[in-house]
Amino acid sequence: MPSRPRARAQDSETLDKVREIISEQLGVDLDKVAADAKFVDLGLDSLDTVEIMMALEEQFTITLDEEGTEEINTVQEAADMIAGLK
């Protein structure tokens, strides 16, 4: 099945909220959670990723599918995926 094209998060509000949630979940400075920051570089393990995805689902009242979330590697990609679901 071909992957659907991802929307680009146009509004900074979505990206800012994603950054805030990741910062809170990891207990790191918001400045360290840049749009181009890779999850692996932020030190996320699989449990952190699940918790962050659950927090994003709750914040944006969306449902993320497991396949789609496995393809997310950066903060911007997470914001883009959410923008595509809104």
C-alpha angles and dihedrals in degrees: 000000000000115000115247118243114264122239116234114237099243098178118071089213092075093046092046092051092048089051091049093051093048091046092051095045093050097037092232132133114276088232089065092057099076122171091252094045112126116227091230090054090051088057098249116165123193093271091051090050093051092048092049093048090050090050090049091050090051095045096048097030092234136126118234118203118227094235092054095047092053088064094055112102105155139043090247092053090054091051091047092052091050091047089054091054098046 
